[in-house]
């Protein structure tokens, strides 16, 4: 079969319209249209649908990279042979992203190595695909960044960013005791995001044990109560 050749003039015009990404698949699509007798309107719809899907995928990948998400931690790559126990009904509800739309929280709890980070990351990727803004931080890295922001006078900007992103994911929370400043930072984030934006927290400790890592008992109780009262619990049990 003779290969379809795209004229230089058409290539130039498509690039001028920022449709150059369609060129690699255009010959294949033209051949398909000829062989199937596809009408011109359906042919154009096929081409533009391809381009819309490509751009959406590209935008989602860019958002995920900006969010700090691991592109390999997606549900399509979940190890189905893993010997872990998960409430599938709750997980299915979370993958619908209704918790993001409703500005609710999620606590993903369980021992080391059962996939807490994987699931949190995968939910973040789904949110990026749905055009939500997402930010992923390991808890200690987020607290270090907040500490540094005090030194370079960027704290207000950082706190605004952390408080307003559609989905904030805090991984490995409550591993170690927090300082007074760190406790206040977490309190502020939990309070300001409560019922205004969705937050996922993964932890090896139950939420009742989070109180012990705060420096201030009153701040701890207030912050954790706000988080828990608006949260889904996804408990993962099993082997590492």
LOLOKE-303914 format. One record per residue (C-alpha): residue number from 1; residue in one letter; x, y, z. Coordinates in Angstrom, 2 decimals. Layout:
N
<pt num="NUM" residuo="A" u="X" v="Y" w="Z"/>
...
***
This chain:
240
<pt num="1" residuo="X" u="0.00" v="0.00" w="0.00"/>
<pt num="2" residuo="X" u="1.34" v="3.41" w="-0.97"/>
<pt num="3" residuo="X" u="2.24" v="5.52" w="2.04"/>
<pt num="4" residuo="X" u="0.29" v="8.75" w="2.45"/>
<pt num="5" residuo="X" u="2.50" v="11.80" w="2.02"/>
<pt num="6" residuo="X" u="1.68" v="15.03" w="3.79"/>
<pt num="7" residuo="X" u="2.48" v="18.12" w="1.74"/>
<pt num="8" residuo="X" u="4.89" v="20.70" w="3.13"/>
<pt num="9" residuo="X" u="2.16" v="23.33" w="2.83"/>
<pt num="10" residuo="X" u="-0.23" v="21.32" w="5.02"/>
<pt num="11" residuo="X" u="2.51" v="20.69" w="7.56"/>
<pt num="12" residuo="X" u="3.31" v="24.40" w="7.71"/>
<pt num="13" residuo="X" u="-0.36" v="25.32" w="8.12"/>
<pt num="14" residuo="X" u="-0.91" v="22.76" w="10.88"/>
<pt num="15" residuo="X" u="2.17" v="23.91" w="12.76"/>
<pt num="16" residuo="X" u="1.03" v="27.52" w="12.47"/>
<pt num="17" residuo="X" u="-2.26" v="26.47" w="14.08"/>
<pt num="18" residuo="X" u="-0.32" v="24.55" w="16.76"/>
<pt num="19" residuo="X" u="-1.60" v="21.24" w="15.43"/>
<pt num="20" residuo="X" u="1.83" v="19.87" w="14.60"/>
<pt num="21" residuo="X" u="1.48" v="17.07" w="17.17"/>
<pt num="22" residuo="X" u="-1.19" v="15.54" w="14.93"/>
<pt num="23" residuo="X" u="1.25" v="15.02" w="12.06"/>
<pt num="24" residuo="X" u="2.79" v="11.69" w="13.19"/>
<pt num="25" residuo="X" u="-0.60" v="9.91" w="13.14"/>
<pt num="26" residuo="X" u="-2.16" v="11.83" w="10.24"/>
<pt num="27" residuo="X" u="-1.07" v="9.44" w="7.43"/>
<pt num="28" residuo="X" u="-2.47" v="6.47" w="9.38"/>
<pt num="29" residuo="X" u="-5.76" v="8.29" w="9.95"/>
<pt num="30" residuo="X" u="-6.04" v="9.31" w="6.29"/>
<pt num="31" residuo="X" u="-5.45" v="5.71" w="5.20"/>
<pt num="32" residuo="X" u="-8.07" v="4.48" w="7.65"/>
<pt num="33" residuo="X" u="-10.58" v="7.03" w="6.40"/>
<pt num="34" residuo="X" u="-10.01" v="6.03" w="2.76"/>
<pt num="35" residuo="X" u="-10.27" v="2.30" w="3.47"/>
<pt num="36" residuo="X" u="-13.39" v="2.66" w="5.62"/>
<pt num="37" residuo="X" u="-15.06" v="5.30" w="3.47"/>
<pt num="38" residuo="X" u="-15.34" v="7.63" w="6.44"/>
<pt num="39" residuo="X" u="-17.19" v="10.89" w="5.78"/>
<pt num="40" residuo="X" u="-15.16" v="14.11" w="6.03"/>
<pt num="41" residuo="X" u="-17.04" v="15.30" w="9.13"/>
<pt num="42" residuo="X" u="-16.41" v="12.01" w="10.95"/>
<pt num="43" residuo="X" u="-12.80" v="12.08" w="9.79"/>
<pt num="44" residuo="X" u="-12.30" v="15.56" w="11.28"/>
<pt num="45" residuo="X" u="-14.01" v="14.49" w="14.49"/>
<pt num="46" residuo="X" u="-11.65" v="11.52" w="14.74"/>
<pt num="47" residuo="X" u="-8.59" v="13.73" w="14.21"/>
<pt num="48" residuo="X" u="-9.65" v="16.39" w="16.67"/>
<pt num="49" residuo="X" u="-10.73" v="13.83" w="19.27"/>
<pt num="50" residuo="X" u="-7.26" v="12.31" w="19.07"/>
<pt num="51" residuo="X" u="-5.71" v="15.73" w="19.61"/>
<pt num="52" residuo="X" u="-8.01" v="16.60" w="22.53"/>
<pt num="53" residuo="X" u="-7.13" v="13.29" w="24.21"/>
<pt num="54" residuo="X" u="-3.42" v="13.86" w="23.60"/>
<pt num="55" residuo="X" u="-3.54" v="17.37" w="25.06"/>
<pt num="56" residuo="X" u="-5.52" v="16.24" w="28.08"/>
<pt num="57" residuo="X" u="-3.03" v="13.46" w="28.72"/>
<pt num="58" residuo="X" u="-0.12" v="15.86" w="28.31"/>
<pt num="59" residuo="X" u="-1.69" v="18.41" w="30.66"/>
<pt num="60" residuo="X" u="-2.38" v="15.72" w="33.25"/>
<pt num="61" residuo="X" u="1.23" v="14.52" w="33.05"/>
<pt num="62" residuo="X" u="2.49" v="18.07" w="33.51"/>
<pt num="63" residuo="X" u="0.22" v="18.63" w="36.51"/>
<pt num="64" residuo="X" u="1.35" v="15.34" w="38.06"/>
<pt num="65" residuo="X" u="5.02" v="16.23" w="37.58"/>
<pt num="66" residuo="X" u="4.48" v="19.68" w="39.08"/>
<pt num="67" residuo="X" u="2.64" v="18.08" w="42.00"/>
<pt num="68" residuo="X" u="5.62" v="15.87" w="42.82"/>
<pt num="69" residuo="X" u="3.79" v="12.63" w="42.02"/>
<pt num="70" residuo="X" u="5.48" v="9.41" w="40.93"/>
<pt num="71" residuo="X" u="4.21" v="8.55" w="37.41"/>
<pt num="72" residuo="X" u="4.74" v="4.83" w="38.09"/>
<pt num="73" residuo="X" u="2.45" v="4.77" w="41.12"/>
<pt num="74" residuo="X" u="-0.89" v="4.49" w="39.33"/>
<pt num="75" residuo="X" u="-3.74" v="2.03" w="39.83"/>
<pt num="76" residuo="X" u="-3.05" v="0.50" w="36.44"/>
<pt num="77" residuo="X" u="0.22" v="-0.79" w="37.92"/>
<pt num="78" residuo="X" u="-1.10" v="-1.94" w="41.30"/>
<pt num="79" residuo="X" u="0.20" v="-5.40" w="42.18"/>
<pt num="80" residuo="X" u="-3.01" v="-7.42" w="42.38"/>
<pt num="81" residuo="X" u="-1.11" v="-10.32" w="43.94"/>
<pt num="82" residuo="X" u="-0.18" v="-8.22" w="46.98"/>
<pt num="83" residuo="X" u="-1.33" v="-9.87" w="50.21"/>
<pt num="84" residuo="X" u="-3.06" v="-6.82" w="51.66"/>
<pt num="85" residuo="X" u="-6.61" v="-6.20" w="52.82"/>
<pt num="86" residuo="X" u="-8.39" v="-3.00" w="51.71"/>
<pt num="87" residuo="X" u="-12.01" v="-1.91" w="52.01"/>
<pt num="88" residuo="X" u="-12.80" v="-1.97" w="48.29"/>
<pt num="89" residuo="X" u="-16.02" v="0.00" w="48.72"/>
<pt num="90" residuo="X" u="-14.17" v="2.89" w="50.36"/>
<pt num="91" residuo="X" u="-11.38" v="2.73" w="47.79"/>
<pt num="92" residuo="X" u="-13.90" v="2.81" w="44.94"/>
<pt num="93" residuo="X" u="-15.56" v="5.83" w="46.52"/>
<pt num="94" residuo="X" u="-12.21" v="7.60" w="46.76"/>
<pt num="95" residuo="X" u="-11.34" v="6.90" w="43.12"/>
<pt num="96" residuo="X" u="-14.57" v="8.67" w="42.12"/>
<pt num="97" residuo="X" u="-12.96" v="11.87" w="43.52"/>
<pt num="98" residuo="X" u="-16.22" v="12.90" w="45.17"/>
<pt num="99" residuo="X" u="-14.15" v="13.52" w="48.31"/>
<pt num="100" residuo="X" u="-12.16" v="16.17" w="46.41"/>
<pt num="101" residuo="X" u="-15.32" v="17.83" w="45.12"/>
<pt num="102" residuo="X" u="-16.78" v="17.78" w="48.64"/>
<pt num="103" residuo="X" u="-13.53" v="19.11" w="50.22"/>
<pt num="104" residuo="X" u="-13.21" v="16.09" w="52.52"/>
<pt num="105" residuo="X" u="-10.14" v="14.42" w="54.02"/>
<pt num="106" residuo="X" u="-8.72" v="10.92" w="53.75"/>
<pt num="107" residuo="X" u="-6.57" v="9.09" w="56.29"/>
<pt num="108" residuo="X" u="-4.75" v="6.14" w="54.73"/>
<pt num="109" residuo="X" u="-3.47" v="4.05" w="57.62"/>
<pt num="110" residuo="X" u="-1.46" v="0.86" w="57.96"/>
<pt num="111" residuo="X" u="1.94" v="-0.66" w="58.65"/>
<pt num="112" residuo="X" u="5.07" v="-0.11" w="56.59"/>
<pt num="113" residuo="X" u="5.09" v="-1.43" w="53.04"/>
<pt num="114" residuo="X" u="1.40" v="-2.17" w="52.44"/>
<pt num="115" residuo="X" u="0.92" v="0.46" w="49.72"/>
<pt num="116" residuo="X" u="-0.28" v="3.59" w="51.54"/>
<pt num="117" residuo="X" u="1.98" v="5.90" w="49.55"/>
<pt num="118" residuo="X" u="1.13" v="4.09" w="46.32"/>
<pt num="119" residuo="X" u="-2.61" v="4.56" w="46.80"/>
<pt num="120" residuo="X" u="-2.27" v="8.20" w="47.85"/>
<pt num="121" residuo="X" u="-0.07" v="8.88" w="44.82"/>
<pt num="122" residuo="X" u="-2.47" v="7.05" w="42.50"/>
<pt num="123" residuo="X" u="-5.41" v="9.10" w="43.79"/>
<pt num="124" residuo="X" u="-3.34" v="12.22" w="43.13"/>
<pt num="125" residuo="X" u="-2.74" v="11.12" w="39.54"/>
<pt num="126" residuo="X" u="-6.48" v="10.57" w="39.01"/>
<pt num="127" residuo="X" u="-7.11" v="14.06" w="40.38"/>
<pt num="128" residuo="X" u="-4.55" v="15.51" w="37.95"/>
<pt num="129" residuo="X" u="-6.29" v="13.71" w="35.09"/>
<pt num="130" residuo="X" u="-9.51" v="15.42" w="36.20"/>
<pt num="131" residuo="X" u="-7.80" v="18.85" w="36.11"/>
<pt num="132" residuo="X" u="-7.64" v="19.35" w="39.89"/>
<pt num="133" residuo="X" u="-4.57" v="21.04" w="41.33"/>
<pt num="134" residuo="X" u="-2.54" v="18.63" w="43.47"/>
<pt num="135" residuo="X" u="0.54" v="18.81" w="45.67"/>
<pt num="136" residuo="X" u="2.34" v="15.80" w="47.15"/>
<pt num="137" residuo="X" u="4.79" v="16.13" w="50.06"/>
<pt num="138" residuo="X" u="6.44" v="13.71" w="52.42"/>
<pt num="139" residuo="X" u="5.61" v="15.17" w="55.85"/>
<pt num="140" residuo="X" u="9.19" v="15.80" w="56.90"/>
<pt num="141" residuo="X" u="10.00" v="17.51" w="53.59"/>
<pt num="142" residuo="X" u="6.94" v="19.75" w="53.88"/>
<pt num="143" residuo="X" u="7.89" v="20.77" w="57.41"/>
<pt num="144" residuo="X" u="11.46" v="21.53" w="56.32"/>
<pt num="145" residuo="X" u="10.14" v="23.66" w="53.48"/>
<pt num="146" residuo="X" u="7.92" v="25.57" w="55.90"/>
<pt num="147" residuo="X" u="10.88" v="26.08" w="58.22"/>
<pt num="148" residuo="X" u="12.99" v="27.41" w="55.35"/>
<pt num="149" residuo="X" u="10.17" v="29.73" w="54.30"/>
<pt num="150" residuo="X" u="10.45" v="31.53" w="57.64"/>
<pt num="151" residuo="X" u="14.06" v="32.32" w="56.87"/>
<pt num="152" residuo="X" u="13.55" v="33.66" w="53.35"/>
<pt num="153" residuo="X" u="10.25" v="35.48" w="54.05"/>
<pt num="154" residuo="X" u="8.25" v="33.25" w="51.70"/>
<pt num="155" residuo="X" u="6.05" v="31.65" w="54.36"/>
<pt num="156" residuo="X" u="2.87" v="33.53" w="53.48"/>
<pt num="157" residuo="X" u="3.18" v="32.48" w="49.84"/>
<pt num="158" residuo="X" u="3.88" v="28.85" w="50.74"/>
<pt num="159" residuo="X" u="1.07" v="28.62" w="53.28"/>
<pt num="160" residuo="X" u="-1.36" v="30.11" w="50.76"/>
<pt num="161" residuo="X" u="-0.24" v="27.51" w="48.21"/>
<pt num="162" residuo="X" u="-0.60" v="24.64" w="50.68"/>
<pt num="163" residuo="X" u="-3.93" v="25.92" w="51.96"/>
<pt num="164" residuo="X" u="-5.62" v="26.42" w="48.60"/>
<pt num="165" residuo="X" u="-4.46" v="23.55" w="46.39"/>
<pt num="166" residuo="X" u="-7.44" v="21.32" w="45.54"/>
<pt num="167" residuo="X" u="-5.77" v="18.17" w="46.89"/>
<pt num="168" residuo="X" u="-2.85" v="18.18" w="49.33"/>
<pt num="169" residuo="X" u="-1.21" v="14.81" w="49.99"/>
<pt num="170" residuo="X" u="0.95" v="14.50" w="53.12"/>
<pt num="171" residuo="X" u="2.83" v="11.22" w="53.19"/>
<pt num="172" residuo="X" u="4.30" v="9.47" w="56.26"/>
<pt num="173" residuo="X" u="2.77" v="11.83" w="58.81"/>
<pt num="174" residuo="X" u="3.39" v="11.48" w="62.56"/>
<pt num="175" residuo="X" u="6.57" v="9.44" w="62.32"/>
<pt num="176" residuo="X" u="8.44" v="11.70" w="64.75"/>
<pt num="177" residuo="X" u="7.57" v="14.32" w="67.40"/>
<pt num="178" residuo="X" u="7.14" v="17.83" w="66.00"/>
<pt num="179" residuo="X" u="8.60" v="21.05" w="67.31"/>
<pt num="180" residuo="X" u="6.40" v="23.91" w="68.45"/>
<pt num="181" residuo="X" u="6.69" v="25.66" w="65.08"/>
<pt num="182" residuo="X" u="5.98" v="22.45" w="63.19"/>
<pt num="183" residuo="X" u="2.93" v="21.78" w="65.35"/>
<pt num="184" residuo="X" u="1.61" v="25.25" w="64.63"/>
<pt num="185" residuo="X" u="2.23" v="24.79" w="60.91"/>
<pt num="186" residuo="X" u="0.25" v="21.55" w="60.80"/>
<pt num="187" residuo="X" u="-2.51" v="23.05" w="62.94"/>
<pt num="188" residuo="X" u="-2.79" v="26.02" w="60.57"/>
<pt num="189" residuo="X" u="-2.94" v="23.79" w="57.49"/>
<pt num="190" residuo="X" u="-5.54" v="21.44" w="58.97"/>
<pt num="191" residuo="X" u="-7.70" v="24.35" w="60.13"/>
<pt num="192" residuo="X" u="-7.44" v="26.42" w="56.96"/>
<pt num="193" residuo="X" u="-8.08" v="23.46" w="54.67"/>
<pt num="194" residuo="X" u="-10.93" v="22.04" w="56.75"/>
<pt num="195" residuo="X" u="-14.11" v="21.91" w="54.61"/>
<pt num="196" residuo="X" u="-12.38" v="24.14" w="52.04"/>
<pt num="197" residuo="X" u="-10.09" v="21.68" w="50.25"/>
<pt num="198" residuo="X" u="-9.33" v="17.96" w="50.27"/>
<pt num="199" residuo="X" u="-6.36" v="16.50" w="52.13"/>
<pt num="200" residuo="X" u="-4.93" v="12.97" w="52.09"/>
<pt num="201" residuo="X" u="-2.66" v="11.94" w="54.96"/>
<pt num="202" residuo="X" u="-0.85" v="8.60" w="55.09"/>
<pt num="203" residuo="X" u="0.49" v="7.34" w="58.38"/>
<pt num="204" residuo="X" u="1.77" v="4.25" w="60.17"/>
<pt num="205" residuo="X" u="-0.06" v="5.49" w="63.26"/>
<pt num="206" residuo="X" u="-3.79" v="5.59" w="63.93"/>
<pt num="207" residuo="X" u="-5.27" v="9.09" w="64.03"/>
<pt num="208" residuo="X" u="-5.70" v="8.75" w="67.81"/>
<pt num="209" residuo="X" u="-1.91" v="8.47" w="68.06"/>
<pt num="210" residuo="X" u="-1.27" v="11.68" w="66.11"/>
<pt num="211" residuo="X" u="-1.92" v="13.76" w="69.22"/>
<pt num="212" residuo="X" u="1.29" v="12.54" w="70.82"/>
<pt num="213" residuo="X" u="3.56" v="13.95" w="68.09"/>
<pt num="214" residuo="X" u="2.34" v="17.55" w="68.53"/>
<pt num="215" residuo="X" u="4.19" v="19.88" w="70.85"/>
<pt num="216" residuo="X" u="0.98" v="21.52" w="72.08"/>
<pt num="217" residuo="X" u="-1.91" v="19.38" w="73.37"/>
<pt num="218" residuo="X" u="-4.61" v="21.96" w="72.64"/>
<pt num="219" residuo="X" u="-3.39" v="22.54" w="69.08"/>
<pt num="220" residuo="X" u="-3.15" v="18.79" w="68.59"/>
<pt num="221" residuo="X" u="-6.70" v="18.11" w="69.73"/>
<pt num="222" residuo="X" u="-8.14" v="20.93" w="67.66"/>
<pt num="223" residuo="X" u="-6.22" v="20.02" w="64.50"/>
<pt num="224" residuo="X" u="-6.81" v="16.27" w="64.65"/>
<pt num="225" residuo="X" u="-10.50" v="16.63" w="65.56"/>
<pt num="226" residuo="X" u="-11.09" v="18.88" w="62.57"/>
<pt num="227" residuo="X" u="-9.32" v="16.45" w="60.28"/>
<pt num="228" residuo="X" u="-11.03" v="13.32" w="61.60"/>
<pt num="229" residuo="X" u="-14.54" v="14.78" w="61.66"/>
<pt num="230" residuo="X" u="-14.41" v="15.35" w="57.90"/>
<pt num="231" residuo="X" u="-12.40" v="12.31" w="56.86"/>
<pt num="232" residuo="X" u="-12.66" v="8.91" w="55.25"/>
<pt num="233" residuo="X" u="-10.55" v="6.20" w="56.87"/>
<pt num="234" residuo="X" u="-8.87" v="3.71" w="54.55"/>
<pt num="235" residuo="X" u="-7.09" v="1.10" w="56.65"/>
<pt num="236" residuo="X" u="-4.71" v="-1.26" w="54.86"/>
<pt num="237" residuo="X" u="-3.71" v="-4.47" w="56.55"/>
<pt num="238" residuo="X" u="-1.26" v="-7.10" w="55.40"/>
<pt num="239" residuo="X" u="2.37" v="-7.95" w="54.78"/>
<pt num="240" residuo="X" u="5.02" v="-5.53" w="53.59"/>
***
